[in-house]
Amino acid sequence: WMKPAMDRKGIKNRADQRRIAKYFLREFANRQKKVAKAFPNRLKIAKTSGTLSASDWDNEIHPTKRGFDAVAAKVLAELNKYV
């Protein structure tokens, strides 16, 4: 959970916190893509970024049931490509 760390560093502005979180998520996704490219037969990525709207979040970490269902549907669709 990133918010406590940002609070400790004095990053209290919500817009700044969102920008930082998006940066980290973007970098994580880029690194995942590099690993998937290096191991194409061993790792597949289900693209779920942008799946959830603000109302699909139960809190800053967990989606609502509807949000989880939406993400699960994308993961399942990706898995079904390989069966």
C-alpha atoms as one frame of an Amber mdcrd trajectory, in Angstrom:
protein
   0.000   0.000   0.000   1.663   3.209  -1.143  -0.366   5.874   0.659   1.283
   5.523   4.099   4.725   5.803   2.494   3.667   8.899   0.562   2.167  10.393
   3.714   5.439   9.806   5.578   7.311  11.564   2.782   4.919  14.526   2.971
   3.170  13.789  -0.330  -0.352  14.616   0.800  -1.896  16.027  -2.375  -4.278
  13.371  -3.780  -3.563  14.341  -7.398   0.187  13.919  -6.798  -0.437  10.577
  -5.096  -2.474   9.388  -8.084   0.227  10.491 -10.536   2.887   8.641  -8.545
   0.762   5.496  -8.310   0.055   5.588 -12.057   3.774   6.003 -12.752   4.623
   2.929 -10.658   1.863   0.877 -12.283   3.020   1.925 -15.761   6.625   0.979
 -14.939   5.510  -2.361 -13.484   3.524  -3.101 -16.654   6.525  -2.198 -18.828
   8.731  -4.596 -16.872   6.132  -7.345 -17.110   6.050  -6.879 -20.894   9.839
  -7.264 -21.054   9.697 -10.502 -19.075   6.831 -11.814 -21.225   8.810 -10.985
 -24.369  11.847 -12.824 -23.009   9.730 -15.881 -22.120   6.930 -15.913 -24.703
   5.887 -19.501 -24.072   5.911 -19.215 -20.305   4.233 -15.911 -19.450   1.094
 -14.293 -20.822  -0.302 -10.992 -19.638  -3.985 -10.195 -19.300  -4.343  -6.475
 -19.960  -6.608  -5.216 -17.187  -5.416  -1.624 -16.913  -8.312   0.763 -17.386
 -10.915  -1.919 -16.666 -12.246  -0.315 -13.499 -13.996   3.001 -13.067 -13.900
   4.979  -9.824 -17.129   3.316  -8.688 -15.585  -0.157  -9.097 -13.260   0.344
  -6.118 -14.161  -0.715  -2.584 -11.110   1.121  -1.230  -7.747   2.285  -2.554
  -6.489  -1.297  -2.887  -9.461  -3.587  -3.472 -12.104  -3.548  -6.182 -15.754
  -4.129  -5.415 -17.253  -7.507  -6.344 -18.302  -5.999  -9.666 -14.736  -4.751
 -10.147 -13.225  -8.145  -9.326 -15.685  -9.759 -11.740 -14.652  -7.364 -14.523
 -10.945  -8.072 -13.985 -11.587 -11.827 -13.730 -13.480 -11.744 -17.037 -10.449
 -10.229 -18.780  -8.089 -12.761 -17.214 -10.400 -15.620 -18.202 -10.659 -14.306
 -21.768  -6.858 -14.254 -21.989  -6.569 -17.771 -20.570  -9.175 -19.072 -23.023
  -6.893 -18.092 -25.908  -4.519 -20.868 -24.865  -6.868 -23.786 -24.210
